[in-house]
Amino acid sequence: QVQLQESGPGLVKPSQTLSLTCTVSGGSINSDNYYWSWIRQPPGKGLEWVGYIYNSETTNYNASLKTRVAISIDTAKRQVSLRLTSVTAADTAVYYCARLSSDHDAFDIWGQGTMVTISS
Amino acid sequence: QSALTQPASVSGSPGQSITVSCTGTTSDIGSYNLVSWYQQYPGKAPKLIIYEVTERPSGVSDRFSGSKSGNTASLTISGLQAEDEANYYCCSYGGTATYVVFGGGTKVTVL
């Protein structure tokens, strides 16, 4: 079955750029039915949608992050990437990669998440 | 502040039924039948348990059910079991301005 695995640095300095990768295995990454998403969860807090990419190039982002975030996809490597610039302590969170399927209109598959701490 | 409002906590005894509410606006829950619910255990990734307001994915217990009235969606857990103790999040499509909005989460405690 489809599995998602996030990877990237666990510690990023303030004002620098956070970069994460999600590797998709066991299923198609190319389908027009899938919106590849990033969702984050600060420690002890709720879920926050960051953004998604679909049709290989169309992106939508959370308005509060729009000026700092970019999501891209490399179908050959089967990877979805997240870049978040000018990070602060408020960006400290577990970052999840998730698939939003138009079959369910919901996030039906999630990665295990990766903790990113913003600190000098 | 989350876009969708959930109670911070709900509790019940084993065997009872409980309901978790999720209140939005006419821009999200009130306009679209695209509400989903997720169950999350501490330290684990969320799991989809309800989609499109009332639908259950394959493998999810039929003790979980969803509904919607106006701007408020609800998750009902019937025959409450110890394993249902977890955090629950609602989510809705929010139109082309917001796209995706989550609730703040509800901790369900089995007494």
HADDOCK unambig.tbl for C-alpha pairs under 7 A between the chains (distance, minus, plus):
assign (segid A and resid 46 and name CA) (segid B and resid 104 and name CA) 5.17 0.50 0.50
assign (segid A and resid 46 and name CA) (segid B and resid 105 and name CA) 5.92 0.50 0.50
assign (segid A and resid 47 and name CA) (segid B and resid 102 and name CA) 6.43 0.50 0.50
assign (segid A and resid 48 and name CA) (segid B and resid 102 and name CA) 6.54 0.50 0.50
assign (segid A and resid 49 and name CA) (segid B and resid 100 and name CA) 6.45 0.50 0.50
assign (segid A and resid 49 and name CA) (segid B and resid 101 and name CA) 6.88 0.50 0.50
assign (segid A and resid 62 and name CA) (segid B and resid 98 and name CA) 6.83 0.50 0.50
assign (segid A and resid 104 and name CA) (segid B and resid 51 and name CA) 6.10 0.50 0.50
assign (segid A and resid 104 and name CA) (segid B and resid 52 and name CA) 6.87 0.50 0.50
assign (segid A and resid 105 and name CA) (segid B and resid 34 and name CA) 6.48 0.50 0.50
assign (segid A and resid 105 and name CA) (segid B and resid 51 and name CA) 6.84 0.50 0.50
assign (segid A and resid 105 and name CA) (segid B and resid 52 and name CA) 6.64 0.50 0.50
assign (segid A and resid 106 and name CA) (segid B and resid 36 and name CA) 6.17 0.50 0.50
assign (segid A and resid 106 and name CA) (segid B and resid 51 and name CA) 6.02 0.50 0.50
assign (segid A and resid 107 and name CA) (segid B and resid 48 and name CA) 6.73 0.50 0.50
assign (segid A and resid 108 and name CA) (segid B and resid 48 and name CA) 5.73 0.50 0.50
assign (segid A and resid 110 and name CA) (segid B and resid 45 and name CA) 6.63 0.50 0.50
assign (segid A and resid 111 and name CA) (segid B and resid 45 and name CA) 6.93 0.50 0.50
assign (segid A and resid 112 and name CA) (segid B and resid 44 and name CA) 6.80 0.50 0.50
assign (segid A and resid 112 and name CA) (segid B and resid 45 and name CA) 5.44 0.50 0.50
assign (segid A and resid 113 and name CA) (segid B and resid 45 and name CA) 6.65 0.50 0.50
